Amino acid sequence: MPSTSPDSKLGADAAVSHPASITTTWINFAALLIFALTLILLKHFGIKDPGYRMAAVFAAIAVPILLLERLFTTVGLRGKFRADPGPEKIIRVATKLLGIAVSWAAVLLIFWIFPYFRANAGPVYEFLEAVWLPFVILAPVYVWYVDGISENAKEEYYEVGRFVLGQWSSIDRALLLNHVRAWLVKLFFLQFILTALTDRLNGWLDADLQRIFFSNPYAFLDLFIDAMYLVDVAIATVGYILTLRLFDTHVRTTEPTMLGWTVCLICYPPFYNALDGHFILYEGNLRWGEWLSGFPTIKILWAAAITTCIGVYAIATVQLGIRFANLSHRGIVTNGIYGWLKHPAYLSKNASWWLLSIPSLSTASTSNAIRLCLMLLCLNAIYYLRAKTEERHLSWDPVYRDYATWMRLNGFAAQVKYAGEAMAGLIRQSRASPRKK
């Protein structure tokens, strides 16, 4: 998207080129296609076991992306393997495996202790039941190989293992603390996202889609929304689980501020349940379908706007691919829809809430409509703060700083600004030119 602004306006920033993206668009959409085919096969063959359903979805998304990135990109570790099977390497690899085991044991222990996690950990256990054996077999091989090609063989799991072994004097505390924060993210979101995936996957695979589609003229919209949210949670699930240094999907840094964690976690259960139940009840007594029931043309256009918003939301997740994760820096995505908007998911999701709930049209009273709008604006403000804290966190990376500069000059908002300036210039020029008599 080349800029249409005059060179004089760009100054020193004009030298900033479009930063390379950690993800590849066609690869992620190829995985989306394989995911869709996997859903068709699961439904056709009547696979009912939730653990195998989740494992099949996980493989359908993860395997194509990992394989195609390995074949067609330079992402990930590519160093020459160092064959040094001495006692130092054996101890180091064993220490890393201890760190992995302790990290997972800590998560499962918390799932077992606290009531909230106990009530929602079922899908986690079902998934682990389906994948634990290949994980146990492959983990030592993976760690041994990555240790042999990494420039810095002493990473987070190594520090965790050393901490457990009591080697505290020389531990890299910053690396250990970042690992703890990253696994707190995994702890909180893993049970949530696997539960959401189980519910949406079962709902989609067990539903009579043909009957639903023909039940009313706008049933396709409900199916489309459900499908897009299924895509979102499926890819997010793979993202939270697949944090592997070999494929450059590991967590580089985790959000360090309390504000960043607060505005993120408040958008998810159980915290959002309290917020939605007592503070942000923005939905009125009139839905968009009822409001536009007598205006079929406008209703179609409104449905198209909702479809666009939900579609953009899902596409944003697909673009992130297996590097999706809240509160985490796992590489900078600059291509696809992120070449137009810095926060396409947040913008589209918040816009869809206004289109679906239309709080300004409450039939109770004008004051009630204003009150509902103010509550939805409060929710919008939370997402604005999420966007700003994410930008602040990612700005530690010079690639993101270049991306932010490039977007300021070339993004969608910049193009609208340049078009407006050009239009204003044409209007001024037409007014200034002498009129023919």
C-alpha positions in Angstrom: 0.0 0.0 0.0 2.2 2.9 -1.2 1.6 6.2 0.5 -0.1 8.9 -1.5 1.1 11.7 0.7 3.6 14.3 -0.5 7.3 13.6 0.2 7.6 16.7 2.2 5.2 15.3 4.8 7.2 12.1 5.4 10.5 13.6 6.6 12.9 11.1 8.1 10.1 8.5 8.5 10.0 8.0 4.7 13.0 5.7 5.0 11.0 3.2 7.0 10.1 0.2 4.8 7.4 -2.3 5.5 8.8 -4.6 8.3 8.9 -8.3 7.6 6.1 -10.3 9.3 6.7 -13.4 11.5 3.7 -15.1 9.8 3.0 -15.9 6.2 -0.6 -15.2 5.0 -1.0 -18.1 2.5 0.4 -20.6 4.9 -2.1 -19.7 7.6 -5.0 -19.7 5.2 -3.9 -23.1 3.9 -4.1 -24.4 7.4 -7.6 -22.8 7.7 -8.7 -24.8 4.6 -7.3 -28.1 6.1 -9.1 -27.3 9.4 -12.4 -26.9 7.5 -11.8 -30.2 5.7 -11.0 -31.8 9.1 -14.4 -30.6 10.4 -16.1 -32.1 7.4 -14.4 -35.5 8.0 -15.1 -35.5 11.7 -18.8 -34.8 11.1 -18.9 -37.4 8.2 -17.4 -40.2 10.2 -19.2 -39.3 13.4 -16.2 -39.0 15.7 -17.7 -38.3 19.2 -14.7 -38.5 21.6 -14.0 -34.9 22.6 -10.3 -35.6 23.2 -9.8 -37.0 19.7 -11.9 -34.2 18.2 -9.6 -31.6 19.8 -6.4 -33.5 18.9 -7.6 -33.7 15.2 -8.3 -30.0 15.2 -5.0 -29.2 16.8 -3.1 -31.3 14.2 -5.1 -29.9 11.3 -3.9 -26.3 12.2 -0.5 -26.9 13.7 1.0 -29.5 11.3 0.4 -27.6 8.0 1.8 -24.3 9.4 4.8 -25.8 11.0 5.6 -27.9 7.9 5.0 -25.1 5.3 6.9 -22.5 7.4 9.8 -24.9 7.6 9.8 -25.5 3.8 9.0 -22.1 2.4 10.2 -19.5 5.0 13.3 -18.9 7.1 11.4 -18.7 10.4 12.6 -20.8 13.3 16.0 -22.2 14.4 18.1 -23.2 11.4 21.5 -23.7 12.9 23.8 -26.7 12.4 23.4 -29.4 14.9 26.3 -29.7 17.4 27.1 -33.3 18.2 28.4 -32.9 21.7 27.0 -35.9 23.7 29.2 -35.2 26.7 28.0 -35.2 30.4 27.5 -31.4 30.3 24.9 -31.6 27.6 23.2 -34.6 29.2 22.9 -32.7 32.5 21.6 -29.6 30.6 19.0 -31.5 28.7 17.9 -33.4 31.8 17.6 -30.0 33.6 15.4 -28.7 30.8 13.2 -31.7 30.9 12.8 -31.3 34.6 11.8 -27.6 34.0 9.1 -28.7 31.5 7.8 -31.4 33.8 7.6 -29.0 36.8 5.9 -26.3 34.7 3.1 -28.7 33.6 2.9 -30.2 37.1 2.4 -26.8 38.6 -0.4 -26.1 36.1 -2.2 -29.4 36.8 -1.7 -28.9 40.6 -3.5 -25.5 40.4 -6.2 -27.1 38.3 -6.7 -29.7 41.0 -6.6 -27.3 44.0 -8.8 -24.3 43.1 -12.6 -24.7 42.5 -12.8 -22.5 39.4 -10.1 -24.5 37.6 -11.5 -27.8 38.9 -14.9 -26.9 37.4 -13.4 -26.0 34.0 -10.3 -28.3 33.6 -12.2 -31.3 32.0 -11.3 -30.3 28.4 -7.7 -29.9 29.5 -7.6 -33.4 30.9 -9.3 -34.8 27.8 -6.8 -33.2 25.5 -3.8 -34.3 27.6 -5.3 -37.8 27.7 -5.2 -37.8 23.9 -1.7 -36.4 23.4 0.3 -37.4 26.6 2.0 -40.5 25.1 3.5 -38.8 22.0 4.4 -35.8 24.1 6.4 -38.0 26.6 8.1 -39.8 23.7 9.0 -36.7 21.6 9.9 -34.2 24.4 13.4 -35.7 25.1 14.2 -35.9 21.4 12.9 -32.3 20.8 14.9 -30.9 23.7 18.1 -32.7 22.7 17.8 -31.5 19.1 17.0 -27.8 20.0 19.8 -27.8 22.6 22.2 -28.8 19.8 21.2 -26.1 17.3 20.5 -23.2 19.7 23.1 -20.4 20.1 22.0 -20.0 23.7 21.3 -23.5 25.0 20.5 -22.2 28.5 16.9 -20.9 28.3 13.7 -20.7 30.4 13.2 -24.4 31.1 16.8 -24.7 32.1 16.4 -21.9 34.6 13.3 -23.6 36.0 15.1 -26.9 36.4 18.0 -25.2 38.1 15.6 -23.4 40.5 14.0 -26.7 41.4 17.5 -28.2 42.0 18.4 -25.4 44.4 21.0 -23.7 42.1 19.7 -20.3 43.0 22.9 -18.2 43.2 23.5 -17.9 39.4 19.9 -18.1 38.1 18.8 -15.6 35.5 15.9 -14.1 37.5 14.6 -12.0 34.7 14.3 -15.1 32.4 12.7 -17.1 35.2 10.2 -14.4 36.0 9.2 -14.0 32.3 8.7 -17.8 32.2 6.5 -17.7 35.3 4.4 -14.9 33.7 4.1 -16.8 30.4 2.9 -19.9 32.2 0.4 -17.9 34.2 -1.0 -16.8 30.8 -1.1 -20.5 29.8 -2.6 -21.5 33.1 -5.5 -19.0 32.9 -6.3 -19.2 29.2 -5.7 -22.9 28.5 -8.7 -24.1 30.4 -10.9 -21.2 29.1 -9.9 -21.7 25.5 -10.1 -25.5 25.5 -13.6 -25.3 27.2 -14.7 -22.8 24.5 -13.3 -25.0 21.8 -15.0 -28.1 23.2 -18.4 -26.3 23.4 -18.2 -24.8 19.9 -16.7 -27.8 18.3 -19.4 -30.1 19.8 -22.1 -27.6 18.9 -20.9 -27.4 15.3 -20.3 -31.1 14.7 -23.5 -32.3 16.5 -25.9 -29.8 15.0 -28.2 -30.4 12.1 -26.7 -27.6 9.9 -29.1 -28.1 7.0 -32.2 -27.7 9.2 -30.7 -24.6 10.9 -29.8 -23.0 7.6 -33.3 -23.3 6.2 -35.1 -22.5 9.5 -35.3 -18.7 8.7 -33.9 -16.3 6.1 -31.2 -15.0 8.4 -30.1 -18.3 10.0 -27.0 -18.2 7.8 -25.8 -15.2 9.8 -26.0 -17.2 13.1 -24.1 -20.1 11.4 -21.5 -17.8 10.0 -21.0 -16.1 13.4 -20.7 -19.5 15.1 -18.2 -20.7 12.4 -16.0 -17.6 12.7 -15.9 -17.9 16.5 -15.0 -21.6 16.1 -12.1 -20.6 13.8 -11.0 -18.1 16.4 -11.0 -20.4 19.4 -9.4 -23.3 17.4 -6.5 -21.2 16.3 -6.1 -19.6 19.7 -6.0 -23.1 21.3 -3.1 -24.1 19.1 -1.4 -20.8 19.8 -1.6 -21.2 23.6 -0.3 -24.8 23.5 2.3 -24.6 20.8 5.1 -22.5 22.3 8.2 -24.0 20.7 11.5 -22.3 20.2 12.4 -24.5 17.3 9.6 -23.0 15.2 9.9 -19.5 16.6 6.5 -19.7 18.3 8.0 -19.3 21.8 7.1 -16.4 24.1 9.7 -13.7 23.9 8.3 -11.5 26.6 5.1 -11.3 28.6 3.1 -8.1 29.6 4.9 -6.8 32.6 2.3 -4.3 34.0 -0.6 -4.8 36.3 -2.8 -2.5 34.1 -2.1 -4.6 31.1 -3.1 -7.8 32.9 -6.2 -6.2 34.4 -7.7 -4.8 31.2 -7.0 -8.2 29.5 -8.3 -10.6 32.1 -11.4 -8.5 32.9 -12.6 -9.4 29.4 -12.7 -13.2 30.2 -14.5 -15.4 32.7 -14.7 -15.4 35.6 -14.0 -11.7 35.9 -16.2 -10.7 32.9 -19.1 -12.5 34.5 -19.1 -10.0 37.4 -18.5 -7.1 35.0 -21.3 -8.1 32.6 -23.7 -9.1 35.4 -23.4 -6.0 37.5 -21.8 -3.1 35.6 -21.9 -3.4 31.8 -25.4 -4.5 30.8 -25.5 -2.6 27.6 -28.0 -4.7 25.7 -31.5 -3.2 25.5 -34.9 -4.7 24.8 -34.7 -4.2 21.0 -32.5 -6.3 18.7 -31.4 -5.3 15.2 -33.6 -7.9 13.5 -36.7 -6.6 15.2 -35.8 -3.0 14.6 -35.3 -3.5 10.8 -38.1 -6.1 10.3 -40.1 -3.6 8.1 -37.1 -2.5 6.1 -35.8 -5.6 4.2 -33.2 -3.8 2.1 -31.6 -2.0 5.1 -31.8 -5.3 7.1 -29.7 -7.0 4.4 -27.1 -4.2 4.5 -27.0 -4.3 8.3 -26.6 -8.1 8.2 -23.7 -7.6 5.7 -22.1 -5.1 8.0 -22.3 -7.6 10.9 -20.9 -10.4 8.7 -18.0 -8.1 7.7 -17.1 -7.3 11.3 -17.2 -10.9 12.5 -15.3 -12.0 9.4 -12.6 -9.4 10.0 -12.3 -10.6 13.6 -11.8 -14.2 12.5 -9.3 -13.2 9.7 -7.3 -11.3 12.3 -6.9 -14.4 14.3 -6.0 -16.5 11.2 -3.3 -13.9 10.4 -1.8 -14.4 13.8 -2.0 -18.1 13.4 -0.1 -20.3 15.9 1.5 -17.2 17.4 -1.8 -16.1 18.9 -1.7 -15.4 22.6 -2.9 -12.7 24.9 -0.4 -10.7 27.0 2.5 -12.2 25.0 5.1 -11.1 22.5 5.7 -14.0 20.1 6.9 -12.1 17.0 5.5 -9.1 15.2 2.7 -9.7 12.6 2.8 -6.9 9.9 1.1 -8.5 6.9 -2.4 -9.2 5.7 -5.1 -7.2 7.5 -2.4 -6.0 10.0 -1.0 -4.1 7.1 -4.1 -2.0 7.2 -5.0 -1.9 10.9 -3.0 -2.3 14.1 -5.9 -3.8 16.0 -8.3 -5.3 13.5 -9.8 -7.8 16.0 -10.6 -5.2 18.7 -12.0 -2.7 16.2 -14.2 -5.3 14.4 -15.4 -7.0 17.7 -16.4 -3.7 19.3 -18.1 -2.5 16.1 -20.1 -5.8 16.0 -21.4 -5.2 19.5 -22.9 -1.8 18.4 -24.5 -3.4 15.3 -25.9 -6.4 17.2 -27.2 -4.7 20.3 -28.0 -1.2 19.1 -28.2 0.2 22.7 -29.2 3.6 21.3 -32.6 2.3 20.3 -33.9 1.3 23.7 -37.7 1.4 23.8 -37.8 2.2 27.5 -36.8 5.8 27.4 -34.2 8.2 25.9 -32.4 8.3 29.2 -32.2 4.5 29.3 -30.8 4.5 25.7 -28.1 7.0 26.8 -27.3 4.8 29.9 -26.9 1.7 27.7 -24.6 3.5 25.2 -22.4 4.8 28.1 -22.0 1.2 29.4 -21.0 -0.1 26.0 -18.6 2.8 25.7 -17.1 1.7 29.0 -16.5 -1.7 27.4 -15.0 -0.1 24.3 -12.7 1.9 26.6 -11.4 -1.3 28.2 -10.5 -2.6 24.8 -8.8 0.7 24.0 -6.6 0.3 27.1 -5.9 -3.3 26.0 -4.7 -2.0 22.6 -2.5 0.7 24.2 -0.9 -1.6 26.8 -0.1 -4.1 24.0 1.5 -1.4 21.9 3.6 -0.3 24.9 4.7 -3.8 25.6 5.5 -4.6 21.9 7.3 -1.3 21.5 10.3 -2.9 23.3 10.9 -4.7 19.9 12.4 -2.4 17.3 10.5 -4.3 14.6 7.2 -3.2 16.2 8.5 0.4 16.4 9.2 0.3 12.7 5.8 -1.2 12.0 4.1 1.5 14.1 5.9 4.2 12.1 5.0 2.5 8.8 1.4 2.2 9.8 1.2 5.8 10.7 2.3 6.7 7.2 0.6 3.9 5.2 -2.2 2.3 7.2 -5.9 2.6 6.6 -6.2 5.7 8.7 -3.3 7.3 6.9 -4.9 6.5 3.5 -8.2 8.0 4.6 -6.3 11.1 5.8 -4.4 11.5 2.5 -7.6 11.0 0.5 -9.3 13.7 2.5 -6.4 16.1 2.0 -6.4 15.4 -1.7 -10.1 16.0 -1.9 -9.8 19.2 0.1 -7.0 20.3 -2.2 -9.1 19.7 -5.3 -12.0 21.6 -3.8 -9.8 24.6 -2.9 -8.3 24.5 -6.4 -11.7 24.4 -8.0 -12.8 27.4 -5.9 -9.7 29.4 -6.7 -9.7 28.8 -10.4 -11.5 31.6 -12.4 -15.0 30.7 -13.6 -15.8 30.8 -17.3 -18.5 33.3 -18.3 
